[in-house]
């Protein structure tokens, strides 16, 4: 029983580590300003592609 709990705890720790790693392993100062500006430009040009569109 103890071994099962240790294994579950290890799996949980591994999962938390993977999530933390993927969230905070990006660029030190975030996205490049040029990329952020391009994304804003695309959203302004094509409002029909927003997520609240119904098919």
N, C-alpha and C positions, 0 to 999 in steps of 0.2 A: 504494500500500500504506500509506503514511504517513497519507494522508487517511482511509482506512478505519479505521485505528487511532485517529486523533483523533476521528472521529465516534463510534466505540464508546466511547471514554473520556468524551466529552461526554454520551452517553446514560446511561452509568453514573453520572456525577456528578448528572445530572438526577434519576435514579431515587432515589439516596441522599438528595438534597435533598427530594424529595417525601415520602419515608418519614419523614425527620427532622421535616419541617414538620408532618405529620399527628400524629406522636407527641408533640411538645412544644409545640404551639400552643394548648393548652387553657387553662383557668383557672390563674391564678398559684398559688392555694392548693388546687388540686384540686377535686373535686366538692363541692357544697354539702352540709353535714351532714344537712339534711332529706332530700335525695335518697338519700344513702347509707343513712340509717335506714329509709326506705321500701323500698329494695331488700332490706335484711336482713329486714324484716318479711314481705315477699312470699315469701322463701325459707323462712322458718319456717312460714308458713301452708300452703304447698302443696308438700310434699316429693315428690309424685308427678310434678312437672314437672321434676325434676332430670335432668341429662344422662345418668346411668347407667341410665335406664329402657329396657327392651327392649320392642319392639313385636311 
